[in-house]
Amino acid sequence: MADFDRRTALKGGLTVSAVGLLGTATTSAAEAASGVAEPKIHDTTAWNARPPAGAIEVQNHKPTYIVVHHTVDPGNVTDYTLEHAFWASRSIQNFHMDTRGWIDTGQQFTNSRGGHITEGRHRSLEILRGGTRHVLGANVGNNNSTCIGIENEGLYSKEDVTPALWDSLVKLVAYIASQYGISPEFIKGHRDFNSTECPGTVLYNRLPELRTEVGKLLGTASPKVDLPEWPLLKPGDSGPRVRAAQELLRARGFAVPVDGLFGQSTKDAVAAVAARNGLERDACGATAATDETGFLGSDVWPLIVGSGTDLRALKARLAG
């Protein structure tokens, strides 16, 4: 997958980017307290990482968002040892390099179910400690220049994370936020940028709690996150949100029924919109990825909204 940024030139006269819908991302060191202790992070040497296949790009700016992922596979294992965490890191790197064709592990950091944190892409730990630059990864399609990603071992669509993973996630995110001056409201899930289940509905729904816990460690007030975000719709879903999407697709010329059922024709139409606009699919997924073709999320919604659409009314309708 190429490491490139979010396209904002959308068809139909309306320019709406996923990042824009997340709010104006302006953070500074003054917005987050400094001095959060670095948790134990095992570097690439510790887990015997392969050397990268190309030059690691280090950008001369701080990341704007901290993005939470789940690996899907390895799944919800009960081996919580450090040895297993190292094995998982090697497996992820092999998949990303040998199957994805990336130069290295896609995410900057990996968090195991046993609570062991490892460096993902080479130089990520070094650059994080500096607090002023950003290692370009490959984990958030079209937004890698603004995002630093954490893969959490497991599948969290229906099950919750382990207490050890949660504890290490809070500490790692707080450290990253402290180093870069990132305010807790800019802690996001992968689905806030791409049409993906990641980081799983259960973990995604715990992000407000994560922001609060990180805020406590930073010494800041609990963030009020009321930024508008697009809902994730998947084949098989039903209801008024699906109907709203179908109306927008029909206005775009797709022959889909307006019945509130996310069937094959709706899936095909959404997939066509994504392909037509060059959206990256399967932008993460550590050692395996589920088929998310036709998922309608934060990067596809703006592409089907017409220039005459009342965005406020639409967002209110989708929130209802």
C-alpha positions in Angstrom: 0.0 0.0 0.0 1.4 3.4 -0.9 1.8 5.8 2.0 -0.1 8.8 0.8 -2.5 11.3 2.2 -6.2 11.9 2.2 -7.6 13.1 -1.2 -10.0 16.0 -0.8 -11.0 16.7 -4.4 -14.4 14.9 -4.4 -16.8 14.6 -7.2 -20.1 16.5 -7.3 -18.9 19.9 -6.2 -18.7 19.2 -2.4 -15.3 18.9 -0.8 -15.5 17.1 2.5 -12.6 15.2 4.0 -12.7 12.7 6.8 -10.3 14.8 8.8 -12.4 17.9 8.3 -15.4 16.1 9.7 -13.4 15.1 12.8 -12.9 18.8 13.5 -10.0 21.2 13.1 -7.0 19.5 14.3 -5.0 22.1 16.1 -3.0 20.9 19.0 -0.1 22.3 20.8 2.2 21.3 23.7 0.2 23.6 25.9 -2.9 21.5 25.4 -1.4 18.4 27.0 0.7 18.1 30.1 4.3 16.9 29.8 6.2 14.4 31.7 4.1 11.2 31.4 6.4 8.3 32.0 7.4 6.2 29.1 6.0 2.7 29.5 8.1 -0.4 28.7 8.4 -0.5 25.0 10.4 -3.3 23.3 12.2 -2.0 20.3 12.6 -3.8 16.9 15.9 -5.3 18.0 14.3 -7.0 21.0 11.8 -9.0 18.9 14.3 -9.7 16.1 12.6 -7.6 13.4 13.7 -7.9 9.8 15.4 -4.9 8.4 13.1 -2.6 6.4 13.0 -3.2 2.7 13.3 0.6 2.0 14.1 3.9 3.6 11.9 4.8 6.6 10.4 8.2 6.0 10.6 10.6 8.9 8.4 13.7 8.4 9.3 17.0 10.0 6.0 17.5 11.8 4.1 16.0 14.7 1.2 13.6 14.1 -2.2 15.0 14.7 -4.1 11.9 15.7 -3.4 8.8 17.8 -5.3 5.9 16.0 -6.4 2.7 17.7 -6.6 -0.5 15.7 -7.2 -4.2 16.3 -5.1 -6.9 14.6 -8.0 -9.3 13.8 -5.4 -12.1 13.6 -3.6 -13.1 15.8 -7.0 -13.4 17.5 -8.1 -13.5 21.1 -5.3 -15.7 22.3 -4.7 -16.7 25.9 -0.9 -16.7 25.6 0.0 -13.5 27.4 3.8 -14.1 27.5 6.4 -11.7 26.2 7.6 -14.4 23.9 4.2 -14.6 22.3 4.1 -10.8 21.9 7.5 -11.0 20.1 6.2 -13.8 17.8 3.1 -11.8 17.0 5.2 -8.8 16.1 7.3 -10.9 13.7 4.2 -12.4 12.2 2.7 -9.0 11.6 5.8 -7.7 10.0 6.1 -10.8 7.7 2.5 -10.3 6.6 2.9 -6.6 5.9 6.1 -7.0 4.0 5.6 -10.3 2.2 1.8 -10.1 1.5 1.1 -6.4 1.5 4.3 -5.5 -0.1 5.1 -2.7 2.4 8.6 -1.8 3.4 8.1 -2.7 7.0 5.4 -3.2 9.7 2.6 -0.7 8.9 1.8 0.6 12.4 4.2 2.4 14.7 3.4 0.3 17.8 1.8 -3.0 18.7 0.1 -3.9 22.0 -0.4 -7.5 23.0 -3.2 -9.1 24.9 -0.6 -9.7 27.7 0.0 -5.9 27.8 3.4 -6.1 26.2 4.2 -3.1 23.9 6.5 -3.5 20.9 7.9 -1.0 18.4 6.4 -1.7 15.0 7.9 0.3 12.1 11.6 0.9 12.6 12.6 4.2 14.2 9.1 4.8 15.7 10.4 4.7 19.3 13.4 6.8 18.6 11.3 9.5 16.8 8.6 9.4 19.5 11.1 10.1 22.2 12.2 13.2 20.3 8.7 14.5 20.3 8.9 16.7 17.2 8.8 14.5 14.1 6.7 11.6 12.7 7.6 8.2 11.3 5.3 7.7 8.3 3.5 4.4 8.6 0.9 2.5 6.6 -2.1 1.9 8.8 -4.7 4.6 8.0 -5.6 4.8 4.3 -4.9 8.2 2.8 -4.2 9.7 6.3 -0.8 8.2 7.3 0.9 11.6 7.4 -1.3 12.8 10.2 -1.8 9.5 12.2 0.3 7.4 14.5 -1.2 4.0 14.9 -1.3 1.3 17.6 -2.3 -2.3 16.7 -4.0 -4.1 19.6 -3.7 -7.8 19.3 -7.1 -9.5 19.0 -10.6 -9.1 17.4 -12.9 -6.8 19.3 -16.1 -6.8 17.3 -17.9 -8.7 20.0 -15.4 -9.3 22.8 -13.6 -6.9 25.1 -9.9 -6.4 25.5 -8.0 -8.0 28.4 -7.3 -5.8 31.4 -3.6 -6.0 30.7 -4.0 -4.8 27.1 -6.3 -1.9 28.3 -3.8 -0.9 31.0 -0.9 -0.8 28.5 -3.0 1.0 25.9 -3.8 3.8 28.3 -0.2 4.2 29.3 1.1 4.1 25.7 -1.5 6.6 24.4 -0.9 8.9 27.3 2.9 8.8 26.6 2.4 9.5 22.9 -0.1 12.3 23.7 2.4 13.8 26.2 5.3 13.7 23.8 3.5 15.3 20.9 1.1 17.6 22.8 -2.0 15.8 21.4 -5.2 16.6 23.2 -7.3 13.5 24.2 -10.1 14.4 21.8 -7.7 13.5 18.9 -7.6 9.9 20.1 -9.4 8.1 17.3 -10.4 4.7 16.0 -9.4 3.5 12.5 -13.0 3.6 11.4 -13.0 7.4 12.0 -10.9 7.6 8.8 -11.7 4.6 6.7 -14.7 2.3 6.0 -13.6 -0.5 8.3 -14.8 -2.4 11.3 -11.4 -1.6 13.0 -10.8 -1.4 15.9 -13.9 -3.5 16.5 -17.2 -2.2 17.8 -16.5 -3.1 21.5 -13.1 -1.4 21.6 -14.3 1.5 19.5 -17.2 2.1 22.0 -14.6 2.3 24.7 -12.7 5.2 23.1 -14.5 7.8 25.2 -13.3 5.9 28.3 -9.8 5.8 26.9 -9.8 9.6 26.3 -10.9 10.1 29.9 -8.2 7.8 31.3 -5.6 9.4 29.2 -6.8 12.9 30.2 -6.3 11.9 33.9 -2.7 10.9 33.2 -2.1 14.1 31.3 -3.7 16.2 34.1 -6.3 17.6 31.8 -10.0 17.9 32.1 -12.1 15.1 30.6 -12.6 16.0 27.0 -16.0 16.7 25.6 -16.0 14.9 22.2 -19.0 16.0 20.3 -17.3 16.1 16.9 -19.6 14.8 14.1 -18.6 11.4 12.7 -20.1 9.3 10.0 -21.7 6.0 11.1 -20.3 2.7 9.8 -22.8 0.7 7.8 -22.2 -2.9 6.6 -23.9 -5.4 4.3 -26.7 -6.9 6.2 -27.6 -3.8 8.2 -31.0 -2.3 8.0 -32.9 0.8 9.1 -33.2 4.5 8.5 -29.5 5.1 8.1 -29.3 2.6 5.3 -32.3 4.3 3.7 -30.6 7.6 3.9 -27.5 6.2 2.2 -29.6 4.6 -0.5 -31.3 7.9 -1.2 -27.9 9.5 -1.7 -26.7 6.7 -3.9 -29.7 6.9 -6.1 -29.1 10.7 -6.4 -25.7 9.7 -7.7 -27.2 7.6 -10.4 -27.0 4.1 -8.8 -30.0 1.9 -9.3 -30.4 0.8 -5.7 -33.7 0.2 -3.8 -34.7 2.6 -1.1 -35.9 -0.1 1.3 -33.5 0.4 4.2 -31.9 -3.0 3.6 -28.2 -3.1 2.9 -28.3 -5.8 0.2 -26.0 -6.8 -2.6 -26.9 -3.9 -4.9 -26.2 -1.3 -2.2 -22.9 -3.1 -1.4 -21.9 -3.0 -5.1 -22.8 0.7 -5.3 -20.7 1.6 -2.3 -17.8 -0.5 -3.5 -18.0 1.2 -6.9 -17.9 4.6 -5.3 -14.8 3.6 -3.3 -13.0 2.2 -6.3 -13.9 5.1 -8.5 -12.3 7.5 -6.0 -9.2 5.5 -5.4 -9.9 4.7 -1.8 -7.5 2.3 -0.2 -9.2 -0.9 1.0 -7.9 -3.1 3.9 -5.7 -0.3 5.0 -4.8 -2.2 8.2 -5.3 -5.7 9.4 -2.1 -7.2 10.9 -1.8 -10.8 9.8 -5.2 -11.3 8.2 -8.0 -9.0 7.1 -11.7 -9.6 6.9 -13.5 -8.8 3.6 -14.8 -5.2 4.1 -15.7 -4.6 0.5 -18.8 -2.4 0.4 -18.5 -1.1 3.9 -19.9 2.5 4.1 -17.9 4.6 6.5 -16.2 7.9 7.1 -14.3 8.0 3.8 -17.2 7.0 1.6 -20.1 9.1 3.0 -18.6 12.4 1.8 -18.3 10.9 -1.7 -22.0 10.2 -1.9 -23.2 13.5 -0.4 -24.4 15.9 -3.1 -23.5 19.6 -3.3 -27.1 20.6 -2.4 -27.3 18.3 0.6 -28.0 20.0 4.0 -25.2 18.4 6.0 -26.6 19.5 9.4 -29.9 17.9 8.6 -28.3 14.7 7.2 -26.1 14.3 10.3 -29.1 14.8 12.6 -30.9 12.2 10.6 -28.1 9.7 10.8 -27.7 10.3 14.6 -31.4 9.7 15.2 
